Amino acid sequence: MWTQIATHIGKATGKTFEINQRRSVSGGCINQGYAVSGDTGTYFVKLNKADKVQMFEAEALGLKQMLETDTILVPKAICVGTALEYAYIVLEWLDLGSDNNTQAWEAMGCQLAAMHRWHPKATTVPLPLQISAPPNSRLEGGDSRRFGWDLNNTIGSTPQINTWTSDWVEFFAQYRLGYQFQLARRRGGQFPLQERLLAAVPKILNHQPQPSLVHGDLWGGNAAITKSREPVIFDPAAYIGDREVDIAMTELFGGFPAAFYRGYNEVWALEEGYKQRKTLYNLYHILNHFNLFGGGYGSQANRMIEEILG
């Protein structure tokens, strides 16, 4: 398997690559991660079951589109494939350093805001790594007022539905909350106020957001500072959505440093009512955690629903 991956790296980079050293590193709670090194460099390899290859293809596309904005550092996707019973994605290796650099976190906020402001220059986006787009699919942002993405992807290992939709309220109610509630019911979740919540979504999300390219899974584990003090984000669940979903998630598990929010608001200040929308947006992730891990996330989701409904 590793020989096949090394050969693929060589073909993708145009430089013969042989693995001289391989060590296990964190790949998150979903994938296995490895650092592989040879004479021509070091790469980060994530592994999962072979049937998860589309998950890695979508991740590669998300990274490519984020990289095309020329706003914030993300690792380059080198190649995606399958070998034996495994799917793999090979990424550029980035040396991560201390995360307590105030200037770097402020720069991350500024750069994320710039990414959220970015508009695609072309209506049809070339897909990397031999990924095929669905017929007639287009990445559209800005004034197009369309929300979704060219591919379905995953949030953790949960499918994330990205059907293009002209209305943000409809998109978030149906393809984010509604879908997670469906999965939660199959898992035995009980959410007595679910229908009241979904009925309240149009009133809560009445701010007409500009479509933005969002990271989609921006918690502390997916953001870092490199040893050269450059902010970097990775492991996206990208789509075109309301930029506030990213900012909301940064606050979900402890929050980013204050410098991050200062930098973001300097470039593109959050709109009035964000604090009320934040809890609704983060409910999506708590429902997903219930679907992935069970436990007390169901109770947390119900508490959030009660808070939203007041």
HELIX and SHEET records of a PDB file:
HELIX    1   1 TRP A    2  THR A   13  1                                  12    
HELIX    2   2 ALA A   50  LYS A   52  5                                   3    
HELIX    3   3 VAL A   53  GLU A   68  1                                  16    
HELIX    4   4 THR A  102  ARG A  117  1                                  16    
HELIX    5   5 GLY A  142  SER A  144  5                                   3    
HELIX    6   6 TRP A  168  PHE A  171  1                                   4    
HELIX    7   7 PHE A  172  GLY A  178  3                                   7    
HELIX    8   8 TYR A  179  ARG A  186  1                                   8    
HELIX    9   9 GLN A  194  ILE A  204  1                                  11    
HELIX   10  10 GLY A  220  ASN A  222  5                                   3    
HELIX   11  11 GLU A  244  THR A  250  1                                   7    
HELIX   12  12 ALA A  258  VAL A  267  1                                  10    
HELIX   13  13 TYR A  274  PHE A  293  1                                  20    
HELIX   14  14 TYR A  297  LEU A  309  1                                  13    
SHEET    1   A 5 GLN A  21  VAL A  25  0                                        
SHEET    2   A 5 GLN A  32  GLY A  38 -1                                        
SHEET    3   A 5 GLY A  41  LYS A  49 -1                                        
SHEET    4   A 5 TYR A  86  GLU A  92 -1                                        
SHEET    5   A 5 ALA A  77  ALA A  83 -1                                        
SHEET    1   B 2 ASN A 153  ILE A 155  0                                        
SHEET    2   B 2 THR A 158  GLN A 160 -1                                        
SHEET    1   C 2 PRO A 211  VAL A 214  0                                        
SHEET    2   C 2 TYR A 239  ASP A 242 -1                                        
SHEET    1   D 2 ALA A 223  ILE A 225  0                                        
SHEET    2   D 2 PRO A 231  ILE A 233 -1                                        
END                                                                             
